[in-house]
């Protein structure tokens, strides 16, 4: 569990890295959009080759498909509630967070981060070694995610202390989620582990389609597709090498 928590921390610390860049480095929204697209491509690759494929090999098609559907529906429902409280544009770098309540921003950030952390913890099961491609994917996607959101919160009038405190909370929960993802499933049957893997994958994929990719397209335009493919290719090569 300590190792799982450590790797969850490694993936989550990228949130603080991105937040610091978003607060202290002047970055154009176009560049932010391209970085978000690259991170999205990395995550899509990890979901396909490290989570869904492994889940299918471990538990078969039924747990994999049920897990994907359940993860997508749970994220969709949670995201709908966050949206109703003003968190719809929580990842925008242009200050749309001004109308969002503090709780909406916190819950939205946790909703985005927890499935990724669970995926890291579950990747330790079975083989005893962490899925490096999953950790790298989470890290590389978390940087642009928090960079964009932090830049937007700063424009919206949030203090630097508030922004860094928010991501510190998410980082702590990320480490805990990874530890729980490993600890609670250590002796679980293969079908259940497979379902949890694809549950995380379904939630992350829904998050990408609902919040991250639309923001990337809005700010970087047609180049988003190319940046996404570059990220996907890099993560795919990492998965094959691993």
Backbone as numpy.savetxt, mean C-alpha at the origin, in Angstrom:
# Nx Ny Nz CAx CAy CAz Cx Cy Cz
7.60 -13.53 14.91 6.78 -12.33 14.91 7.64 -11.06 14.91
8.76 -11.11 15.61 9.65 -9.94 15.63 10.21 -9.67 14.24
10.57 -10.75 13.52 11.08 -10.55 12.17 10.00 -9.97 11.27
8.77 -10.47 11.42 7.67 -9.94 10.61 7.43 -8.47 10.93
7.49 -8.12 12.22 7.32 -6.72 12.61 8.43 -5.86 12.03
9.67 -6.39 12.01 10.79 -5.64 11.46 10.57 -5.33 9.99
10.17 -6.36 9.21 9.97 -6.14 7.78 8.77 -5.25 7.51
7.75 -5.34 8.38 6.63 -4.41 8.26 7.07 -2.98 8.52
7.99 -2.83 9.48 8.56 -1.51 9.76 9.37 -1.00 8.57
10.15 -1.89 7.95 10.96 -1.49 6.79 10.06 -0.99 5.67
8.98 -1.72 5.39 8.06 -1.28 4.35 7.35 0.01 4.73
6.99 0.13 6.01 6.24 1.30 6.46 7.07 2.55 6.65
8.37 2.39 6.92 9.20 3.57 7.15 9.29 4.44 5.90
8.99 3.84 4.75 8.96 4.61 3.51 7.91 5.72 3.59
6.88 5.52 4.41 5.86 6.55 4.58 6.47 7.82 5.17
7.36 7.65 6.15 8.04 8.81 6.74 9.01 9.43 5.75
9.70 8.59 4.99 10.61 9.11 3.97 9.85 9.97 2.97
8.74 9.44 2.47 7.94 10.19 1.52 7.37 11.46 2.13
6.94 11.38 3.39 6.39 12.55 4.06 7.43 13.66 4.18
8.65 13.30 4.56 9.72 14.30 4.69 10.02 14.96 3.35
10.02 14.15 2.28 10.25 14.72 0.94 9.10 15.65 0.58
7.88 15.20 0.84 6.72 16.01 0.50 6.66 17.33 1.26
7.18 17.32 2.49 7.13 18.53 3.32 8.27 19.49 2.99
9.46 18.95 2.80 10.65 19.81 2.73 11.26 19.96 1.34
10.83 19.18 0.37 11.39 19.26 -0.98 10.29 19.70 -1.95
10.55 20.75 -2.68 9.58 21.22 -3.67 9.58 20.26 -4.87
8.46 19.57 -5.05 8.35 18.58 -6.12 7.10 18.90 -6.94
7.23 18.91 -8.25 6.09 19.21 -9.11 5.07 18.08 -9.04
3.80 18.43 -9.23 2.75 17.42 -9.20 2.93 16.40 -10.33
3.53 16.81 -11.43 3.78 15.89 -12.54 4.76 14.81 -12.13
5.83 15.20 -11.46 6.82 14.23 -10.99 6.19 13.30 -9.96
5.39 13.87 -9.06 4.71 13.05 -8.05 3.82 12.01 -8.73
3.09 12.44 -9.76 2.22 11.52 -10.48 2.98 10.38 -11.13
4.14 10.69 -11.70 4.96 9.65 -12.34 5.51 8.67 -11.30
5.91 9.19 -10.15 6.42 8.32 -9.09 5.30 7.42 -8.56
4.10 7.98 -8.44 2.95 7.17 -8.01 2.66 6.07 -9.02
2.78 6.39 -10.31 2.53 5.38 -11.35 3.57 4.27 -11.29
4.83 4.64 -11.08 5.89 3.64 -10.95 5.61 2.73 -9.76
5.26 3.33 -8.62 4.95 2.53 -7.43 3.75 1.63 -7.64
2.77 2.09 -8.40 1.60 1.26 -8.69 1.99 0.04 -9.52
2.84 0.26 -10.51 3.31 -0.87 -11.33 4.06 -1.89 -10.51
4.89 -1.42 -9.60 5.64 -2.32 -8.71 4.68 -3.16 -7.88
3.66 -2.52 -7.31 2.72 -3.25 -6.48 1.90 -4.26 -7.28
1.46 -3.86 -8.46 0.67 -4.78 -9.30 1.46 -6.05 -9.59
2.74 -5.90 -9.89 3.58 -7.06 -10.16 3.70 -7.95 -8.93
3.93 -7.34 -7.78 4.07 -8.13 -6.54 2.77 -8.85 -6.21
1.63 -8.19 -6.44 0.34 -8.83 -6.17 0.16 -10.06 -7.05
0.55 -9.95 -8.31 0.34 -11.05 -9.25 1.28 -12.22 -8.99
2.58 -11.92 -8.85 3.57 -12.99 -8.82 3.95 -13.45 -7.41
3.82 -12.57 -6.42 4.23 -12.94 -5.07 3.07 -13.32 -4.17
1.89 -12.78 -4.41 0.76 -13.06 -3.53 -0.26 -13.98 -4.19
-0.84 -13.55 -5.30 -1.92 -14.33 -5.90 -1.42 -15.66 -6.44
-0.30 -15.65 -7.15 0.24 -16.90 -7.69 0.62 -17.87 -6.57
1.28 -17.34 -5.54 1.67 -18.20 -4.42 0.45 -18.74 -3.69
-0.58 -17.90 -3.55 -1.81 -18.35 -2.89 -2.47 -19.47 -3.68
-2.48 -19.34 -4.99 -3.07 -20.38 -5.84 -2.30 -21.69 -5.70
-0.97 -21.60 -5.70 -0.15 -22.80 -5.55 -0.35 -23.44 -4.19
-0.61 -22.62 -3.19 -0.73 -23.12 -1.82 -2.10 -23.69 -1.54
-3.15 -23.03 -1.97 -4.49 -23.43 -1.56 -5.48 -23.71 -2.67
-5.08 -23.48 -3.93 -5.99 -23.73 -5.03 -6.78 -22.49 -5.43
-7.64 -22.68 -6.42 -8.34 -21.55 -7.01 -9.42 -20.94 -6.14
-10.17 -21.77 -5.42 -11.31 -21.25 -4.65 -10.89 -20.27 -3.56
-9.94 -20.63 -2.67 -9.52 -19.66 -1.65 -8.93 -18.39 -2.26
-8.22 -18.56 -3.39 -7.60 -17.39 -4.02 -8.66 -16.42 -4.52
-9.67 -16.92 -5.21 -10.71 -16.06 -5.77 -11.59 -15.47 -4.67
-11.94 -16.28 -3.68 -12.75 -15.78 -2.56 -12.00 -14.69 -1.81
-10.70 -14.92 -1.59 -9.89 -13.92 -0.90 -9.82 -12.61 -1.66
-9.60 -12.69 -2.97 -9.55 -11.48 -3.80 -10.86 -10.70 -3.69
-11.97 -11.41 -3.82 -13.27 -10.74 -3.77 -13.53 -10.12 -2.40
-13.19 -10.86 -1.34 -13.43 -10.35 0.01 -12.57 -9.12 0.30
-11.30 -9.18 -0.10 -10.42 -8.03 0.12 -10.90 -6.81 -0.63
-11.34 -7.00 -1.87 -11.83 -5.88 -2.66 -13.08 -5.27 -2.04
-14.01 -6.12 -1.59 -15.26 -5.62 -1.02 -15.03 -4.91 0.31
-14.15 -5.45 1.14 -13.87 -4.82 2.43 -13.22 -3.46 2.23
-12.23 -3.39 1.31 -11.61 -2.09 1.06 -12.62 -1.12 0.47
-13.45 -1.59 -0.46 -14.44 -0.73 -1.09 -15.38 -0.13 -0.04
-15.83 -0.98 0.89 -16.72 -0.49 1.94 -16.04 0.50 2.86
-14.81 0.18 3.29 -14.09 1.09 4.16 -13.77 2.40 3.47
-13.39 2.32 2.21 -13.07 3.52 1.45 -14.31 4.39 1.25
-15.45 3.77 1.06 -16.71 4.51 0.92 -17.00 5.30 2.18
-16.79 4.69 3.35 -17.02 5.40 4.60 -16.04 6.56 4.77
-14.77 6.33 4.43 -13.78 7.40 4.52 -14.13 8.55 3.57
-14.57 8.20 2.36 -14.95 9.22 1.38 -16.08 10.10 1.90
-17.04 9.49 2.59 -18.20 10.24 3.09 -17.80 11.26 4.16
-16.63 11.07 4.75 -16.14 12.00 5.77 -15.04 12.91 5.24
-14.94 13.00 3.92 -14.04 13.97 3.31 -12.68 13.45 2.92
-12.46 12.13 2.98 -11.13 11.58 2.70 -10.94 11.10 1.28
-11.84 11.48 0.36 -11.77 10.95 -1.01 -10.46 11.31 -1.71
-9.97 12.53 -1.51 -8.75 12.98 -2.19 -7.57 13.01 -1.22
-7.49 12.02 -0.35 -6.46 12.03 0.69 -5.04 11.90 0.14
-4.88 11.43 -1.10 -3.55 11.27 -1.68 -3.20 12.38 -2.67
-4.08 13.37 -2.80 -3.83 14.44 -3.75 -2.74 15.39 -3.23
-1.81 15.81 -4.10 -0.76 16.75 -3.67 -1.19 18.21 -3.76
-2.45 18.47 -4.13 -2.87 19.85 -4.40 -3.72 20.47 -3.30
-3.83 19.82 -2.15 -4.51 20.43 -1.02 -5.98 20.11 -0.89
-6.47 19.07 -1.56 -7.89 18.72 -1.45 -8.25 18.17 -0.07
-7.25 17.92 0.78 -7.53 17.39 2.11 -8.07 18.43 3.07
-8.20 19.69 2.61 -8.62 20.77 3.50 -9.97 20.48 4.15
-10.87 19.83 3.43 -12.19 19.57 3.98 -12.31 18.25 4.72
-11.23 17.50 4.78 -11.27 16.18 5.43 -11.01 16.31 6.93
-11.78 15.59 7.71 -11.54 15.57 9.14 -10.29 14.77 9.47
-9.74 15.02 10.66 -8.53 14.31 11.07 -8.75 12.81 11.09
-9.90 12.37 11.58 -10.17 10.94 11.66 -10.25 10.32 10.29
-10.81 11.04 9.32 -10.90 10.50 7.96 -9.51 10.29 7.38
-8.60 11.23 7.61 -7.24 11.09 7.09 -6.51 9.93 7.76
-6.68 9.80 9.08 -6.02 8.70 9.80 -6.57 7.35 9.33
-7.90 7.23 9.31 -8.50 5.96 8.91 -8.20 5.64 7.46
-8.19 6.65 6.61 -7.86 6.42 5.21 -6.45 5.91 5.04
-5.51 6.49 5.78 -4.11 6.06 5.71 -3.96 4.64 6.23
-4.67 4.31 7.30 -4.60 2.95 7.85 -5.24 1.96 6.88
-6.35 2.35 6.27 -7.04 1.49 5.31 -6.13 1.15 4.14
-5.32 2.12 3.72 -4.40 1.89 2.61 -3.21 1.04 3.03
-2.74 1.23 4.27 -1.48 0.62 4.69 -1.57 -0.77 5.29
-2.66 -1.08 5.96 -2.75 -2.35 6.68 -2.69 -3.57 5.75
-3.42 -3.61 4.63 -3.31 -4.80 3.76 -1.89 -5.06 3.28
-1.14 -4.00 2.97 0.24 -4.18 2.51 1.09 -4.82 3.61
0.87 -4.39 4.85 1.65 -4.92 5.96 1.30 -6.37 6.25
0.01 -6.69 6.17 -0.40 -8.09 6.35 0.25 -8.97 5.29
0.32 -8.45 4.06 0.94 -9.20 2.98 2.39 -9.52 3.29
3.10 -8.57 3.89 4.50 -8.80 4.27 4.59 -9.90 5.31
3.75 -9.82 6.34 3.79 -10.84 7.40 3.46 -12.22 6.88
2.44 -12.32 6.04 2.03 -13.62 5.50 3.10 -14.19 4.58
3.89 -13.34 3.94 4.93 -13.83 3.03 6.01 -14.63 3.76
6.08 -14.47 5.08 7.06 -15.23 5.86 6.62 -16.66 6.14
5.33 -16.92 5.99 4.83 -18.25 6.31 5.32 -19.29 5.32
5.49 -20.46 5.79 5.88 -21.57 4.91 7.37 -21.66 4.72
7.92 -20.78 3.90 9.34 -20.86 3.57 10.26 -20.30 4.64
9.73 -19.49 5.54 10.55 -18.94 6.61 11.36 -17.73 6.21
11.30 -17.32 4.95 12.03 -16.14 4.48 11.03 -15.13 3.94
11.27 -13.87 4.24 10.34 -12.84 3.82 10.34 -12.71 2.29
9.17 -12.35 1.74 9.09 -12.09 0.32 9.70 -10.73 0.01
10.97 -10.74 -0.40 11.69 -9.48 -0.62 10.99 -8.62 -1.66
10.47 -9.25 -2.70 9.76 -8.48 -3.73 8.56 -7.76 -3.14
7.87 -8.39 -2.18 6.71 -7.76 -1.55 7.17 -6.56 -0.72
8.24 -6.73 0.06 8.75 -5.64 0.88 9.18 -4.47 0.01
9.93 -4.77 -1.06 10.40 -3.72 -1.96 9.21 -3.02 -2.62
8.21 -3.79 -3.02 7.03 -3.21 -3.66 6.30 -2.27 -2.71
6.12 -2.71 -1.47 5.44 -1.88 -0.48 6.25 -0.61 -0.21
7.58 -0.76 -0.07 8.44 0.40 0.20 8.35 1.40 -0.95
8.51 0.91 -2.18 8.54 1.81 -3.33 7.18 2.46 -3.60
6.11 1.82 -3.21 4.79 2.42 -3.40 4.43 3.37 -2.27
4.96 3.11 -1.07 4.66 3.96 0.08 5.30 5.33 -0.03
6.48 5.41 -0.65 7.15 6.71 -0.77 6.30 7.71 -1.55
5.89 7.40 -2.79 5.07 8.38 -3.51 3.70 8.59 -2.88
3.16 7.56 -2.24 1.85 7.68 -1.62 1.87 8.75 -0.52
2.83 8.64 0.40 2.89 9.61 1.49 3.45 10.94 1.03
4.33 10.92 0.00 4.86 12.17 -0.55 3.72 13.02 -1.08
2.87 12.41 -1.89 1.76 13.14 -2.48 0.78 13.61 -1.42
0.39 12.72 -0.52 -0.59 13.08 0.51 -0.04 14.16 1.45
1.25 14.06 1.79 1.85 15.03 2.71 1.95 16.40 2.08
2.35 16.44 0.81 2.40 17.72 0.10 1.02 18.35 0.07
-0.01 17.54 -0.17 -1.37 18.05 -0.19 -1.84 18.54 1.16
-1.53 17.79 2.23 -1.94 18.21 3.57 -1.25 19.50 3.97
0.00 19.68 3.54 0.72 20.92 3.83 0.04 22.10 3.15
-0.33 21.91 1.88 -1.05 22.96 1.15 -2.39 23.25 1.81
-3.02 22.20 2.35 -4.34 22.35 2.97 -4.27 23.00 4.35
-3.05 23.26 4.85 -2.90 23.95 6.12 -2.58 23.09 7.31
-2.35 21.80 7.10 -1.96 20.93 8.22 -0.52 21.23 8.62
-0.23 21.13 9.91 1.12 21.42 10.39 2.06 20.26 10.07
3.35 20.55 10.05 4.34 19.50 9.81 4.29 18.45 10.90
4.08 18.88 12.14 3.99 17.93 13.24 2.80 17.00 13.09
1.68 17.55 12.64 0.48 16.73 12.42 0.75 15.69 11.35
1.36 16.11 10.24 1.60 15.21 9.13 2.54 14.08 9.52
3.65 14.43 10.17 4.61 13.40 10.58 4.02 12.50 11.65
3.20 13.06 12.52 2.55 12.24 13.55 1.60 11.23 12.94
0.87 11.66 11.90 -0.05 10.76 11.21 0.69 9.57 10.63
1.80 9.83 9.92 2.53 8.73 9.29 3.26 7.87 10.32
3.62 8.45 11.46 4.23 7.64 12.52 3.22 6.64 13.07
1.97 7.07 13.21 0.91 6.15 13.66 0.74 5.02 12.66
0.68 5.38 11.39 0.50 4.36 10.35 1.69 3.40 10.33
2.89 3.93 10.53 4.09 3.09 10.56 4.01 2.09 11.70
3.60 2.54 12.89 3.49 1.63 14.04 2.45 0.55 13.79
1.31 0.94 13.22 0.27 -0.04 12.92 0.73 -1.01 11.83
1.53 -0.52 10.89 2.05 -1.39 9.81 2.93 -2.49 10.39
3.83 -2.12 11.30 4.70 -3.12 11.93 3.87 -4.13 12.71
2.86 -3.64 13.44 2.00 -4.53 14.22 1.20 -5.45 13.31
0.70 -4.92 12.20 -0.09 -5.73 11.27 0.74 -6.86 10.66
2.00 -6.56 10.34 2.88 -7.61 9.81 3.10 -8.70 10.83
3.33 -8.29 12.08 3.55 -9.28 13.15 2.31 -10.14 13.35
1.13 -9.52 13.35 -0.10 -10.27 13.54 -0.39 -11.16 12.34
-0.09 -10.65 11.14 -0.29 -11.46 9.94 0.49 -12.75 9.99
1.67 -12.70 10.58 2.50 -13.90 10.73 2.07 -14.73 11.95
1.92 -14.03 13.10 1.67 -14.74 14.35 0.35 -15.47 14.39
-0.70 -14.87 13.88 -2.02 -15.47 13.96 -2.23 -16.59 12.96
-1.36 -16.65 11.94 -1.56 -17.65 10.88 -0.47 -18.71 10.84
0.38 -18.72 11.88 1.50 -19.65 11.90 1.10 -21.10 11.75
0.00 -21.50 12.39 -0.44 -22.89 12.30 -1.71 -23.07 11.51
-2.07 -22.07 10.70 -3.32 -22.11 9.96 -3.22 -23.05 8.77
-4.34 -23.62 8.35 -4.33 -24.49 7.16 -3.97 -23.70 5.91
-3.52 -24.43 4.89 -3.02 -23.79 3.67 -4.10 -22.94 2.99
-5.34 -23.44 2.99 -6.41 -22.71 2.30 -6.67 -21.36 2.95
-6.55 -21.30 4.30 -6.79 -20.04 5.00 -5.67 -19.04 4.73
-4.42 -19.52 4.75 -3.29 -18.65 4.44 -3.42 -18.10 3.02
-3.81 -18.99 2.10 -4.00 -18.56 0.71 -5.07 -17.49 0.62
-6.15 -17.67 1.36 -7.23 -16.69 1.35 -6.80 -15.34 1.91
-6.00 -15.36 2.97 -5.51 -14.11 3.56 -4.55 -13.40 2.59
-3.71 -14.18 1.92 -2.81 -13.58 0.94 -3.58 -12.83 -0.14
-4.59 -13.48 -0.70 -5.34 -12.83 -1.77 -6.31 -11.79 -1.23
-6.72 -11.91 0.02 -7.51 -10.84 0.65 -6.70 -9.54 0.63
-5.43 -9.64 1.05 -4.56 -8.47 1.02 -4.37 -7.98 -0.40
-4.18 -8.92 -1.34 -3.99 -8.54 -2.74 -5.21 -7.83 -3.30
-6.40 -8.35 -3.01 -7.62 -7.73 -3.50 -7.82 -6.33 -2.95
-7.51 -6.15 -1.66 -7.65 -4.83 -1.06 -6.66 -3.84 -1.67
-5.42 -4.28 -1.85 -4.40 -3.39 -2.42 -4.73 -3.03 -3.86
-5.17 -4.02 -4.65 -5.48 -3.76 -6.05 -6.65 -2.78 -6.17
-7.65 -2.92 -5.30 -8.77 -1.99 -5.31 -8.31 -0.59 -4.93
-7.40 -0.51 -3.96 -6.85 0.79 -3.56 -6.14 1.46 -4.72
-5.35 0.68 -5.47 -4.61 1.24 -6.60 -5.56 1.81 -7.65
-6.59 1.03 -7.97 -7.53 1.46 -9.01 -8.40 2.62 -8.56
-8.70 2.67 -7.27 -9.66 3.66 -6.77 -9.01 4.99 -6.39
-7.78 4.94 -5.85 -7.20 6.18 -5.33 -5.85 6.53 -5.96
-4.96 5.58 -6.09 -3.59 5.91 -6.47 -3.44 6.18 -7.96
-3.95 5.29 -8.80 -3.81 5.48 -10.24 -4.58 6.70 -10.76
-5.82 6.94 -10.29 -6.50 8.16 -10.76 -5.74 9.43 -10.42
-5.15 9.49 -9.21 -4.36 10.67 -8.86 -3.14 10.78 -9.77
-2.51 9.67 -10.07 -1.33 9.69 -10.94 -1.69 10.21 -12.32
-2.79 9.72 -12.89 -3.21 10.14 -14.22 -3.57 11.63 -14.23
-4.24 12.08 -13.18 -4.64 13.48 -13.11 -3.44 14.42 -13.16
-2.34 14.02 -12.51 -1.21 14.93 -12.37 -0.09 14.68 -13.37
-0.04 13.50 -14.00 1.06 13.22 -14.93 0.60 12.87 -16.33
-0.69 12.69 -16.54 -1.20 12.47 -17.88 -0.84 11.11 -18.47
-0.63 11.10 -19.78 -0.47 9.85 -20.53 0.83 9.12 -20.20
1.80 9.81 -19.64 3.07 9.16 -19.30 2.92 8.16 -18.15
1.78 8.23 -17.47 1.55 7.32 -16.34 1.63 5.86 -16.79
1.08 5.55 -17.96 1.12 4.17 -18.44 2.53 3.65 -18.60
3.41 4.48 -19.14 4.80 4.06 -19.32 5.51 3.88 -17.98
5.30 4.81 -17.06 5.93 4.71 -15.74 5.44 3.47 -15.00
4.16 3.15 -15.16 3.59 1.97 -14.51 4.25 0.69 -15.05
4.46 0.63 -16.36 5.08 -0.55 -16.97 6.54 -0.68 -16.50
7.24 0.43 -16.37 8.62 0.39 -15.87 8.64 -0.20 -14.46
7.73 0.26 -13.60 7.67 -0.27 -12.24 7.31 -1.75 -12.22
6.35 -2.13 -13.05 5.94 -3.53 -13.14 7.12 -4.40 -13.58
7.86 -3.93 -14.59 8.98 -4.71 -15.12 10.08 -4.89 -14.08
10.36 -3.82 -13.34 11.41 -3.90 -12.32 11.04 -4.91 -11.24
9.78 -4.86 -10.78 9.35 -5.79 -9.75 9.26 -7.22 -10.28
8.86 -7.38 -11.54 8.79 -8.71 -12.15 10.18 -9.35 -12.19
11.19 -8.58 -12.60 12.57 -9.12 -12.64 13.04 -9.48 -11.24
12.67 -8.66 -10.26 13.04 -8.95 -8.88 12.40 -10.25 -8.40
11.14 -10.45 -8.75 10.43 -11.67 -8.36 11.06 -12.90 -9.00
11.42 -12.80 -10.28 12.03 -13.93 -10.97 13.42 -14.23 -10.41
14.16 -13.17 -10.08 15.49 -13.37 -9.51 15.41 -14.00 -8.14
14.35 -13.61 -7.38 14.19 -14.15 -6.04 13.82 -15.62 -6.05
